[in-house]
Amino acid sequence: MAIIRQYVNLDPTQSPQLDGLDKARAGTKVPLVAQINPAKAGVNVTFEITRGAENVVRPREMKSFVATTAKDGKAKLDFVVTEHGGDEFLVKAWVLSGPKSARVKHELSSNTYVVWRRIYYQMSRFKAGNPGHGQPRGSLPEIPALDLTDAITEIAARSHNIELVDKTTRELIKHQGTLITSESSSLSYKLAAEEGYNAALEPVTVRIVLIDRLGEKRTESHTEPDIPTDAKGSFEVAATLFKDPTLAKDKDWLVEVAWRFTGTDAFAPLDPRFITSTDDDRMVEVDFPGAALATGGNAGRHVDVRVTYRVVASASNGSSWYNVVCLATREQNDNIRSAADLTKTVTHELGHFLNMVPVGQTTHYIDHGHQGRHCFTGLSEGQIEGALYTGRPGTCVMYGEAGARRLPAFCEACDPSLRASTAQREGMPKKKSDWV
């Protein structure tokens, strides 16, 4: 008896999706064929189909269907399986022979069909690059490769039965930035998503892009009072600057710098060339002697400086946009993330691609300090009732943020939801004008 995988999310009419599979192994309709020898027409063949004990719907149920052989001795029947990962269908084909008083049952074949889904992934990472105008801080590093073995194993485990197949077309792509914003309006996000992407495999493909960091821009302001005009004023701002050496300074962290003599009311613009950021992502330096503020009888006076700047409002380890998953390989503080942390993130983001977490699930939540649909397994009753889940000890891989207790695995509540996933997306916009 053979165990046969039936990939229910693939389209048997689309050859790129089959990737070498027999088209009979794609879709929910299973063509059953039984052969008798010698070939003879008009023989009744019974197809006996038994649902597996762990099937989601009507487990252990048995049904029989009769088909008649054609002159080539073949009896054919189309049977439709479910779309729940891990469901099994034992198919036996048999005929009866002999006189009515002593009929003999002859088994012709016996196979078990198991419901699987297949997703093709295309993973790319940023190659080394050069910083942009105004940010001379050395070359940008190549993003290291990521082994998806553990994530692939988890996606397939416990009757999820989702097979990930590598169809990468371009491993190294242009370095679009060291900090990619997760908003869909970010052009660098989209350019990274597009390069090397093979749309022929839609809707059963996911694009995985390994980048430096993810973040969101936010503009803040800071005023530093009473600095001598003959000094270089170095001071710390309140939050981590949005620093991306692929961008010019005025397109990056700096919005505006202004000054006034201490004790006066009006601020005046200061040429941005006299303000720089240091290697510390919260420190800036203003060169007042270079700006010549102490000339014209103003030597010895003090000034106030006001800097308006962009910051990394929140750090994210992963983000999705249409068929694309972006994974940050570094944290907001620039620390390199471990392979174990990256595995949790890629499993989490692939879960989102697979439509997790559905609204009807008992552990589903949205908001509470996180964006998107997530699972609160691991939280106490009191914590679940709280307004914010940030910093809480969620244990499911679909919890809304990384934490020490979050496992690289789907919880018992998420398992059946993943089994029911259709494991496909419509695809990315065909024209850049449709990017929103």
N, C-alpha and C positions, 0 to 999 in steps of 0.2 A: 504494500500500500504506500502510495506516495503522499507527501505533504506538499501542497501547492499553494504558493502565495498568490492571492488575487489583489491587485493594486487598484482599489475602487475609485481613487481620485484621479486616475489617469484617463485620458481620452483615447480610445483605441483608433480613432480616425486621424490623430495627430502624431505622425511618425517621430518628430523631435522629442515628444514626451516619452515615447516608448524606449528610446535609448537601447535598442537591441532586444527588448522584450517581445515575445510573441503577442500580437494584438489581442489574442484570446485571454491574456493575463491582465488586461486593462479594462476598467469599468466594472460596474456591478453585475452585468449580465454574463453569466458563465455558460459557454456552449458545451454541453455534454454530448459525447458520442460513444456509443457502445457498438462493438463489431462482433458478429457471429461468423463462425467458420464451420462448414462451407457457407458462402454467401447465399442468402435466400431472402426473398421478399415476403412481407406479410407476417413476420414473426413478432409477437408482442414482447417487448423488453420493458421490464419494470425498473424504474429509477427510484431507489429508496433513499430519502434524504433525511438525515438526523441532525438536529441542531446540537452544538456543543453544550456541555453542562455549565459552562461559564458565560454563555451568550447573554447579551443584554436583554433581548426580547425572546420570550417563549423558549427557554432552555430545555433541552432534552426532547423537544417535540419532534415527532417523526411524520413525514408525509411521503406518499407514493404517487408516482406519475407513470403512465404507460405511454410508450411510443412504439411505433411499428417500423420494422426494418424496410428499407428500400431494396431494390434488386442487387445493390452492392453489399447487402448484408449489414448496413449501418442504420442504427436507430439514433435519432438526434432529439435533444431537448435543450431549450434555453432556460436556465434557472437564474433568478435574481437573488444575490446575497445582500446582506445589510451593509451599512457603511460604518458600523462600529468596529474599531480596531480590536483585533483579538478574537472576534467571533469565528466559530468553526462550523463547518458543514461536512459531515461524513456522507459521501455519495457511494452507494452500491448499486450496480446494475446486474440484473439476473433474469434468467428465463426459466420457464417450466417445460419439462418434456415428459413423455410417457403417457400411458392411459390415465383417464380421470381418476380411476381408483387408486393409482399409485404414482402420482405426480412426483417428479424429482426436480429440485431447485438447483440450478447451475449458476454460480456467480461468475460474471464476465469480468468485472473490474471493481476496484474499491480505492477511492482517493479521498483525502481530506483537504478541503479548500479553506484557507485561513485568510481573514480580511487584513490587508495591510494597506498603508498609504505610503507614497514615495514623494520626497521633496528633493529637488536638485539645488544645491547651494553653490554660490560663486563667491569665493572669499578673496579679497584683495587687501593690500596694506600699503601705506605710504612709503615711497622710496625716499632716499636722502634728497634734500633740496637746499636752496639758498634763501637767506632772509630777504625780505623786501626792502624797499627804499626807506631809509631813516631808522632801520633797526639792525645795525651791524653787530650781530652777536654770534657769529660763527655759523657753520652749516647746520641744517636741521637733520636730526638723526633718522635713519631708516627704522621703521617700526618692525619689531621682531615678529616672526611667524607664531601662530597659535595652533596647538594640537587640539582638534575637536573630538578626539576619541571618547572622552568621558561624557561630553554632551550628547554625542551620537548614541552612546549606549543608553543614557537616561531617556532620550526621546523614544527609543525603541522598546524600553523595558515595561514590564507589568501590563502587557496587553495594549499598551499605547500603539505598538506596531506601526511606528512611523520611521521609515528608512530614509536616511540622509545620504545623498550621493554627490560626490564632489564633481562639479562641472566648471571649475574655475577656468576662465579664459585669459586672464591677465592678473598675475599675482601682485606685481609691483605697479602702482599707479602714481600719478603726480602728487606731490606733497601740497595739499590745498590749504594747509594751515596747521598751527600747533594747538589752536583752540577753536573747535568747530561749534558754532551755536546750534542748539537742538531745534530751534524754530524752523519751520518749513520755509521761511523766507530767506534762509541763509543760502546764498548762491554756492558757497564752497561745499556745503553739505550735499547739494544736488549734483555738483560737478563730480564729487567723489563717488556718488551713487551711480552715476551714468557711465563712467569710464570702465570699459571691459565688461559691461553687462550684456548678457545675451537674452534678449526679450523673447526669442523663439520658444523658450521653455515655459513662458507664462501660461496658465496661472499657478504652476506648481514649482516655482523657483523662488528662492530667497537670496538676496544679495547681502553679504556680510563684509563690512569695511572696517578695518582696524586703523584707528587714528590715534592722535596724541591725547587730547582731552576734549571733553564736552562741557559746555557751559551756556549761560544765558547772560546777555549784557544787561547792566543796570547802571544808570548814571547817578552819581552822588557828588557832593561838594564838601570841601574842607577848607577852613580858614586858619592860617597860622599867624598869630599876632607878634608884633614887636621884634622884628629881625633887623639887625644893623645893615645899613645900606652897603657897607664895605665887606659884607660876609656872603658866603655861599650858604644859604639856608637849607639844611637837610631835615626832613621831618617825615613822620610816619602817618599815613592816611588810615582810615577806619576799616577798610576792607581790601581784599586781594585785587590788585589791578588786573584788568582784562588785557593781558600782554601776549601779543602774537607777533613774533618777528617777521612773519610773512607780510605784515601790513606796515604802511607808513605810520608814523607816530600819531598824526592827527586823525587817522582812520582807526586807530587802535585804542589805547587807553586814554589818551588826552582829548578832552572836549574843549576846555578853555582855561587860561590862566590870567588872573587880574591882580592888580596891586593898588595900594594907597599908602600915603604917609600916615603913620599911626596917629590917631586923634582926629583925622579928617573923615569926611563922610563918603565921598564918591570913590568907587573903584574904577581904574582905567585898565584897558587891555595891555597885556605884556606879550611881547613876541614869543611864540612857543619854542623858538630855538634856545631860549635861556632856561628851559626846564627840561630835566631828564629824569628817567627812572633808574634806580640802581638795580643790582642783581637781586636784592630783596624785593619781592613782589608787592611790598607795602610801603616802600621808601621812595621819595622823590627829592630832587635837589633843584633849587632855584639859584641861578648865578646872577646875583644883584650887581657885583662889580662889572660883569660883562654887559649888563644892561645899562650901566653908567647912570644909575639912579642917584649917586652921591655927587654928581656934578652940579655946577651952577649954584653953589652956596648951600647945597643940601648934605654936605659931608657931616657925618655923625648922627644924622637923623635915622629913625627906625621906620620900618614899613610893615604893613600887614599884607599877606599874600593869600589869595583865594584860588584854589585849584578845583576845577570841575572835571571829573574823570569817570571813566567806565570801569565797572568792577565785574567780577564773576559772581553773579547773584546767587547761583546755586550750582553745585557740582553734580553731574550725573555720570553714571558708569556706562549707560547704554541708552539708545534712542532708536525709534523706528519711524520710517516715513515710506508709505506705500509698501513696496516689496523689499525695502532696505532696512537692514539692522546695522547701526554704527556702534562700535565698541571702543571705549576709551581705554588705552593701555597705561595711562598715568592718572594719578589722582589730582585733585585741585592743587594740592601743595607740591606737585611735580614728582612725587614718589612713584616709582615703578610698581604697577600692580602685579601681584603674584599670579601664577598660572591657575591656581585653585580659585582665586577671586574672579579671574576672567572666565573660567568655566561656569561659575554660578551665573555670571552676567549673560553669557551667550545662551545658556539654557533658559534663563528668564526671558530674554528678548525673543528667542525662538518660540517660547510659550505664547507671547503676545502675537507673533506672526500666525500661530495656530489658534487664534481667537480666544485665548485665555485672558481673563477668567470670566466665564459666562454669567450673566445677570442672575439666572435662576439658582446658581450654586449657593449653598448655605453659608459658605465662608467668603463670598464675594463682597468687595467694598470698592468704592471710589472716593476720591478726595482724601480727607483726613491727613492732609499734608503731602500726599503723593498724587502724581498725575497718572490717570489711566485706571484700568480694571485690575484689581489685585486680590490676594487671598490673605486673610488674617489668622490662619492657623498658627498656634503658638502663643497668641495673646490671651490673657485672662479675661473673665467677664467684665471686670472693672475697666481694663484697658480697652476692650472693644467698645465700651460705652463712651470713651473719651473722645474729645473733638479732634485730637491729633494722634496719629500713630507713629510719628517720627521718633526714632530712637527706641522703639519698642522691640521686644524679642521675638519677632516673627520668625518661624522656622521653615515655612514652605519656600521653595525657590521662587514662587510667584508673589511673595511678600514685596511690598513696595519700595524697599531700600535694602542695600547691602548691610549686613551686620554679622557679628560673631556667631549668632545662632542660626542664621539662614543657611539651610542645607542646599546642596546642588541637586535636589530631588523634588519631585512633585508629591504633595501630601496625599493622604487617602481621599480627601474630598476632591482634589484636582484630578486624580487618576481617571475616574469615569468621564469627566468632562473632556479630557484629552482624547479618550477613546472615541468620543462622539465628534471630534473635530473634522471638518471637511478637508482640512490640510491643503488649502489653496487660497490664493488672493487674485483679485482681478488683474493686477499688474500696474506698472508705473505709467504715468501719462506719456502718450506718444509724442507730444510736442512740448517744447519748453514753454510755450505760451500758456499751456495748461497747468504749469506748476503753480500750486497755491500752498 
